[in-house]
């Protein structure tokens, strides 16, 4: 589309977000409903699916820009999960350690593929193969997380804690790196300490390079 950047209007966490709709009570509008971390994560997953569809069926000439954007979104999402959501799962779920270690391993595998995508020329046939592998990995991870960890976390946490985690998750995404860092720590406290600094460096690099993040 001439004059339209791929992913235009896709502010971090914007596409596919479930708007916290105003509800009517006694004929007047009430305040926006507070967020819920489970819904937030699922909303992000639906956003990724929309971007994957755009990669597969959109203009090949702009595919790499959409790939850049979805990588940035997924990196932010994954790091915020590792910093704040997974520690709560370890705390409140009987099988939390097992579930979280599995999810972190899947993050690490996807991060390695994302790093390879970054290093591969878009005209190289390997680029398309890596993108397909990346999409398949993330789709598997989404299915896994939504069928196992998230339902259990919803049941185990009171509503107030899910709302608090929603706010923390959004703040963490705003500060998180936008590029894959496979060698960076993926467990607290190190990831909470180092993540914002790496995020700042990434955003400076994105601005200087014009990356679609």
Secondary structure as the mmCIF struct_conf table of DSSP 4:
data_model
#
loop_
_struct_conf.conf_type_id
_struct_conf.id
_struct_conf.beg_label_comp_id
_struct_conf.beg_label_asym_id
_struct_conf.beg_label_seq_id
_struct_conf.end_label_comp_id
_struct_conf.end_label_asym_id
_struct_conf.end_label_seq_id
TURN_TY1_P TURN_TY1_P1 UNK A 2 UNK A 3
TURN_TY1_P TURN_TY1_P2 UNK A 6 UNK A 9
TURN_TY1_P TURN_TY1_P3 UNK A 12 UNK A 13
TURN_TY1_P TURN_TY1_P4 UNK A 15 UNK A 16
STRN STRN1 UNK A 24 UNK A 25
TURN_TY1_P TURN_TY1_P5 UNK A 26 UNK A 27
STRN STRN2 UNK A 28 UNK A 29
HELX_LH_PP_P HELX_LH_PP_P1 UNK A 31 UNK A 35
HELX_RH_AL_P HELX_RH_AL_P1 UNK A 37 UNK A 57
BEND BEND1 UNK A 58 UNK A 58
HELX_RH_3T_P HELX_RH_3T_P1 UNK A 60 UNK A 62
HELX_RH_AL_P HELX_RH_AL_P2 UNK A 63 UNK A 80
HELX_RH_PI_P HELX_RH_PI_P1 UNK A 81 UNK A 85
HELX_RH_AL_P HELX_RH_AL_P3 UNK A 86 UNK A 92
TURN_TY1_P TURN_TY1_P6 UNK A 94 UNK A 95
HELX_RH_AL_P HELX_RH_AL_P4 UNK A 96 UNK A 119
BEND BEND2 UNK A 120 UNK A 120
TURN_TY1_P TURN_TY1_P7 UNK A 122 UNK A 123
BEND BEND3 UNK A 124 UNK A 124
HELX_RH_AL_P HELX_RH_AL_P5 UNK A 125 UNK A 144
HELX_RH_PI_P HELX_RH_PI_P2 UNK A 145 UNK A 149
HELX_RH_AL_P HELX_RH_AL_P6 UNK A 150 UNK A 156
BEND BEND4 UNK A 157 UNK A 157
HELX_RH_AL_P HELX_RH_AL_P7 UNK A 159 UNK A 175
BEND BEND5 UNK A 176 UNK A 176
BEND BEND6 UNK A 178 UNK A 179
TURN_TY1_P TURN_TY1_P8 UNK A 182 UNK A 183
BEND BEND7 UNK A 184 UNK A 184
BEND BEND8 UNK A 187 UNK A 187
TURN_TY1_P TURN_TY1_P9 UNK A 188 UNK A 189
HELX_RH_AL_P HELX_RH_AL_P8 UNK A 190 UNK A 209
TURN_TY1_P TURN_TY1_P10 UNK A 210 UNK A 210
#
